[in-house]
Amino acid sequence: MDNNNIIDVSEATFEYEVIDRSAQVPVVVDFWAPWCGPCRMLSPVLKRLASDPEFHFVLAKVNVDENPTLSMRYRVQGIPAVKGFVNGEVVAEFVGVRPEPRIRQFLQELIPDEAEMAINEAKSLLATHHWADAEAAFRELQDERPGRADINLGLARALLAQGDGSEAVGYLKRVRDGKELAQAELLRPLAQFLSDTANASNDPDDLEPLLVQYYQAGRLLRRGNFEAGMDGLIDVLRQDKRYRQGEAKEVLLGLFELLGDSNTLTQQYRAELASVMF
């Protein structure tokens, strides 16, 4: 296709072209078939709007006859079926032919404004572990919208990844509701731990041996050495599964939340934690 914003997508390319790409730009998926009359009516309208500079989205065409698994995965029961993806999830959809003004309204609701695009860009920096750049982006956003839970959470994540628990604690406290609250709750033990280790005594004679090891894990994490720090926490748990009333375990769970489920360290140490605890 001539327009780079209009692509044909298959089961083999859907994950990259739709799921991954929708973290950067909204992707509108048009499920269609060559024999479908309404599809032939809707398709030119979608293509024209994808070329309209007023809108910024990718139009992904999926032939349902050639890609039945995708049709089943997204419960396509009638065509044309149009689904809007943002950050890997379907956030809006419709079935059948709609007049162009209704489709324009659909796109306007799907496509974020400039502020939302800036937030999505900051979140992408987090996802790719550009921690310092993410911190700078979220600080700028926080100055403009200090009450937004996702901005405060994003800034806390960027700070934690760089070992700053003391400041992160404050931003996590500002997250009081919404879906971000559960994530903030998981991160709070990690933030407090990093803050505590920053202020802890460096003299081993002042501390009992297991606490020395525990704090050393924190210092490694504060320097960005996640693997060594997680190793240290696992060793502490091998000696005492309920160390400090479960705090060591909660710190590890906070690290898993920070790094994400798909991170190889999360997967490795989640398995090790399970073997230690059970």
N, C-alpha and C positions, 0 to 999 in steps of 0.2 A: 504494500500500500504506500501511496506517495507521502501521506502525512505521518510523521514520526509519532504522533499522538494516537494513531489508529493502528492497532496490531491484531493479528490473528494469534490466538492462544490455544494450546493443546494441553492435554493432561501432563505431558512431559515438561512444559514450560510454565504452567500456571503458578507454581510456587514462587518462582523468581519474578515473572512478569506481573503478577497480580498481588500476591501476598507480600512479598518483599518490597516491591515498588510502591505499594500503597502506604508505606511508612514515610515516603517522601512526597507523594502527590496522590490525590484521590484517583482511584481507578474505577471506571464504570464498565461492568461486564454485561455484554449483550448476548444472552443465550438465544440462538436462532437456528433455523434449518432452511435449506434451499427451497423446499417445497411449501414453506409457510408464507401465505399471502400477507398477513399482518406484519410479519418480519420484514418483508420487502417494502412495506409502507413506512415502518419505523426507522429502518436502517439509515436512509438518506438524511433524516432529521438529526439523528445522533452524530453522524459523520460531519454534518455541517456545523453543529455546535462544538464538536471537538476541534474544529479548525477556527472557531470564533475566538479572537483575542480576549473577549470579555471573560471567557472561562479558561481555567487551567486544570485539565484533567486528561487522563489517558483512557481511550476507548478500547476495550479488549473484547474481541469477537470470539465467541465459543460456539462452534458447530455442534449441536447436541447429538446428531447422528454419529459423528466421529469421536465424540468424547462422552460416552454414557456415564462413566464413573463420576465425572464432575457434575453432571446433571443430578445424579443420585445424591452426591455429597451435599449439594446445596438445595435439594428438594425441589427441583424444577418440575412442576406438574403441568404447566402450560407455557407456551411461547407466543410472542417474544417475552422473555423474562429479563428484567434489567435490575442489576444489583450494584449498589455503590459500596466500595471497599475503602476504609480508612484504617491505617495501622493494622492491617491484616484481618479486619472484621467487617462483616456486612452491617452497615449503619443505616441504610435506606434502600428501598426496593419498590418495584411495581411490575405488574403483569399486564400485557396487552398494549395496544396502541393508545397513546395519549396525544392531545393537541400540543403543539410546540410551546405555547405559554406555560402549560403544566409541566412540561419537561424542563423548561428554563427554571421554573420555581424549584423543581427537584434538584437541579444542579446547584442553584444558589444556596440551598440548605445544606448540600453535601460539601461544597467547597469552602474551606475556612477563610476567614478574613485575615488581614495581615498579621494581627496579633496572634491568632491561632497558628498561622504558618510559622511564626517565630518560635512559639512554644513547641511545635512539632519538630522544628530544626534542633532546638535545644535537647529534646528527648532523643533525637537521633544521635547526637553527640554522646549522650550517656550510653546508648545502646552499643556504640562502637568504641566505648572506653576512652574517649577523648575527654578525660575528667576535667582538666584545667579549662579547656574551651567551654565545656558544658557549664562549669561554675560561672565563668564570665557571662555566658548567655543568660543563665537563670538569675544572676544578680541584677542584670539590666531589666529583666522582666519583673523581678520582685520589686524593684523601685517603682515600676509603673502599676503593678497589680499586687500589692502586698498581701491581700486576703485570699488569693487563689490557692487552694490546697495542692493542686498538681505542681505549681511553681515552687511552693515551699518544700514539697517532697522532693522535687527534682534537685533543688539546691542542696538539700540535706544529703541526698545520694552522692552528688559530686564531691561534697566535702568529706563524707565518710570514705569514699574511695581513695582520697588523698590523705587519709589518716587523721582528719580533724573532727574528732568527736565532740569537743566542747562547743563549737559553734553549731554543729549539726543538731545537737540536743534542742537548742532554741527553736530552730526551724521546724523540727518534728513536733514540738509542742503546739505550733500554730495550725497543725493539721487536725481538725476536730470533727470532721464529718466526711461523707462521701466515700467512694470506693478506695480513696487514698488512705483512709484512716487505718484499715487493716494492715496495709503495707507499712505505714509509719509505726504501728505497734510492734511489728516484727523487727524493725530497725532500731528501736529505742535501746534495747539491751546492748547492742553493738556500739551505739553512740556513747552510752554511759561508760562502757568498758574502755573505749579508746580515750575518753576524757580522764578516767581514773588512772590509767597507766601513764598518761602524760604527766600526772602530778604525783605519781607514786615514788617512794624512796628507791634510789639506785643502789643502796647498800644491802647486799644479801644478808648481812648479819641482823638486819632489822626485821626480816621476814622469814616465815617458815618455808621449807624447801619447795613445797608444791605451789605456794603463792608466788615464789620467785619464778618458777617455770610458767605459771599462768601470766604473770606480768610481762615476761619475756616474749610470749606469744603476741601480746598486745603491742609491744614495741616493734616487732617484726611487721605486724599489720599496718602500723602507723607509717612505716617506711615503704609500704606498697608491696611487701613480700607476702602475698596472700598464701602461697603454698606452704611456706615454712611456718607461718602463723597458724594455719589450720592444722598442720602436723602437730604443733605444740598443744593446741586445744584438744586434739584427739588423744594425745598422750596423757593430758590431765584427766580426761574422762575415763581412760583405761584404769587409772588409779582410784578414781572416785566418780562414779556415774552421776552422783547428785552434788557435785562440787559446788559449794556456795549456793546451796538450795536450788540447783539447776541452772545457775547463771551461765556456766561454761557452755552448756547445751544451747541456751537461748542466744548466746553470742554467735555460735556456729549457724544457727538458723537465720540470724540476721545477715550473716555473710552470704548465705545461699540466696536470700532475698535481694541483696545488693548486686550480686553477680548475675543472677538470673538462672532459671531452670536449665537452659540450653548450654550454659557454660560448662566446660569439661571439668573444672575444679569442683563446681557444685555437684556434678554427677558423681565424681570420684569420692568426695568427702561425705556426701549424703549416704553413699553405700557404706563407707567406713563407720560413720556415726551409727547406722542401723546395726552393724555387726557388733559394735561396742555396747550399745544399749540393750540389745536383745539377744 
